[in-house]
Amino acid sequence: MPIEPGQIVKNLIPTEPVTVNQIQPLGTMVSIKFTGVNTNRANTKVISKEDFESLEMLSQEGTFNFKGDPTRFGLFAEAERINSAYQFDPLFAVNCSIVDPLPHQVEAVYKFLLPLPKIRFLLADDTGAGKTIMTGLLIKELMMRGLAERILIVTPGGLTKAMAGR
């Protein structure tokens, strides 16, 4: 099917698909006036007839092209869902981890630590209060939100030696 004005084609310019506005034959060449679909910039390009015939039409005006790979689309949609899940789930790290935190641990992370404008603090509590679980939840939230550049974890020397042997 020949390309006509009003159709969207790709491979005319490398950056985006374009809407064809006007086609003018010039001997062995073809002049095409087009507008970028994304940038809305109008331009003109002269190409050979072979290149013109090799342009791929994406859709006709008012119709959709469903030639995409459904498996890849499903993977993309799932990746986007996971990437933005923290925006819709206030306890995202809790819901996607295998630990069951206690209420005081969830309260410490989500009511006191995450709302801080700059997260710089010292997490210190009694033995067995769940500092490791709170730290894990906080780090997971910061990583999923893209807020953590550097994380420094300081532990007592005796505890570090005991963990290194395991």
C-alpha positions as CSV (number, residue, x, y, z in Angstrom):
1,M,0.0,0.0,0.0
2,P,1.6,3.3,-1.0
3,I,2.3,6.0,1.5
4,E,0.0,9.0,1.3
5,P,-0.3,12.3,3.2
6,G,-1.8,12.0,6.6
7,Q,-0.1,8.6,7.3
8,I,2.4,8.0,10.1
9,V,5.7,6.4,9.0
10,K,8.9,5.4,10.8
11,N,12.5,5.3,9.6
12,L,12.4,8.7,7.8
13,I,14.3,10.3,10.6
14,P,16.0,8.3,13.4
15,T,14.6,10.0,16.4
16,E,10.8,9.6,16.0
17,P,7.9,8.6,13.8
18,V,6.5,11.3,11.5
19,T,3.2,12.3,9.9
20,V,3.6,12.8,6.2
21,N,2.2,16.1,5.1
22,Q,3.1,16.2,1.4
23,I,4.9,14.0,-1.1
24,Q,6.4,15.3,-4.3
25,P,8.2,13.1,-6.9
26,L,11.5,14.6,-8.2
27,G,12.7,12.2,-10.9
28,T,14.6,9.5,-9.1
29,M,14.1,11.2,-5.8
30,V,11.1,12.0,-3.6
31,S,10.6,15.1,-1.5
32,I,8.6,14.5,1.7
33,K,7.3,17.3,4.0
34,F,6.6,15.8,7.4
35,T,5.9,16.7,11.1
36,G,7.4,14.8,14.0
37,V,4.8,13.0,16.1
38,N,6.4,13.7,19.4
39,T,8.2,17.0,18.8
40,N,5.6,18.5,16.4
41,R,8.5,19.9,14.3
42,A,7.9,20.3,10.6
43,N,10.7,19.5,8.1
44,T,11.4,18.4,4.6
45,K,13.6,15.6,3.4
46,V,14.6,14.4,-0.1
47,I,15.2,10.7,-0.4
48,S,15.6,8.1,-3.2
49,K,12.6,6.2,-4.5
50,E,14.0,3.0,-3.0
51,D,14.3,4.6,0.4
52,F,10.8,6.0,0.0
53,E,9.4,2.5,-0.8
54,S,11.2,1.0,2.2
55,L,9.5,3.4,4.7
56,E,7.3,1.5,7.2
57,M,3.8,2.8,7.7
58,L,2.8,2.7,11.4
59,S,-0.9,3.5,11.1
60,Q,-3.5,5.2,9.0
61,E,-5.2,8.2,10.4
62,G,-7.9,7.0,12.9
63,T,-6.7,3.4,13.1
64,F,-4.4,1.5,15.4
65,N,-1.6,-0.8,14.7
66,F,-1.5,-3.8,17.0
67,K,1.6,-5.5,15.5
68,G,3.6,-5.2,18.7
69,D,4.9,-8.2,20.7
70,P,2.4,-8.9,23.5
71,T,5.0,-10.7,25.7
72,R,7.3,-7.6,25.6
73,F,4.4,-5.3,26.2
74,G,3.3,-7.4,29.3
75,L,6.9,-7.3,30.6
76,F,7.1,-3.5,30.1
77,A,3.7,-3.0,31.8
78,E,4.8,-5.2,34.8
79,A,8.1,-3.3,35.1
80,E,6.3,0.0,35.1
81,R,3.9,-1.2,37.7
82,I,6.7,-2.4,40.0
83,N,8.7,0.8,39.4
84,S,5.8,3.0,40.5
85,A,4.3,0.7,43.1
86,Y,5.7,2.6,46.1
87,Q,3.7,5.7,45.0
88,F,0.4,3.8,45.6
89,D,1.4,1.5,48.5
90,P,2.3,3.4,51.6
91,L,3.9,0.2,53.1
92,F,5.6,-1.0,49.9
93,A,8.8,-2.4,51.6
94,V,6.7,-4.3,54.2
95,N,4.4,-5.8,51.5
96,C,7.2,-7.0,49.3
97,S,9.5,-8.4,51.9
98,I,9.6,-11.8,53.6
99,V,9.7,-10.4,57.2
100,D,6.8,-9.6,59.4
101,P,7.7,-6.4,61.2
102,L,6.2,-5.4,64.5
103,P,3.9,-2.4,64.7
104,H,6.6,-0.2,66.5
105,Q,9.1,-1.0,63.6
106,V,6.6,0.0,60.9
107,E,5.7,3.2,62.9
108,A,9.4,4.1,63.3
109,V,10.1,3.7,59.5
110,Y,7.0,5.2,58.0
111,K,6.0,7.9,60.5
112,F,9.4,9.1,61.7
113,L,12.2,8.2,59.4
114,L,10.8,8.4,55.8
115,P,9.0,11.8,56.3
116,L,12.2,13.6,57.2
117,P,13.3,16.1,54.6
118,K,17.0,14.8,54.7
119,I,17.4,11.3,55.9
120,R,20.4,11.6,58.2
121,F,20.1,10.0,61.5
122,L,21.5,7.5,64.0
123,L,19.2,4.5,64.6
124,A,19.9,3.3,68.1
125,D,17.6,1.3,70.3
126,D,17.6,-1.5,73.0
127,T,18.8,-5.0,72.2
128,G,16.1,-7.0,70.4
129,A,14.0,-3.9,69.4
130,G,14.4,-4.7,65.7
131,K,16.9,-2.2,64.5
132,T,18.0,-4.6,61.7
133,I,14.4,-5.0,60.4
134,M,13.8,-1.2,60.6
135,T,17.0,-0.5,58.7
136,G,16.2,-3.1,56.1
137,L,12.7,-1.6,55.5
138,L,14.1,1.9,55.4
139,I,16.9,1.0,52.9
140,K,14.4,-0.9,50.7
141,E,12.1,2.1,50.6
142,L,14.9,4.5,49.8
143,M,16.2,2.2,47.0
144,M,12.8,1.7,45.4
145,R,12.1,5.5,45.5
146,G,15.5,6.3,44.1
147,L,16.4,8.4,47.1
148,A,19.6,6.6,48.4
149,E,22.9,7.7,47.0
150,R,25.1,6.5,49.8
151,I,24.3,4.4,52.9
152,L,26.8,3.8,55.7
153,I,26.1,1.1,58.3
154,V,28.3,1.2,61.4
155,T,28.2,-1.7,63.7
156,P,30.2,-2.6,66.9
157,G,33.5,-4.3,66.1
158,G,32.7,-7.5,68.0
159,L,29.5,-7.9,66.1
160,T,31.3,-7.5,62.7
161,K,33.9,-10.2,63.6
162,A,31.1,-12.6,64.6
163,M,29.2,-12.0,61.3
164,A,32.4,-12.3,59.2
165,G,32.9,-15.9,60.3
166,R,29.5,-17.1,59.2
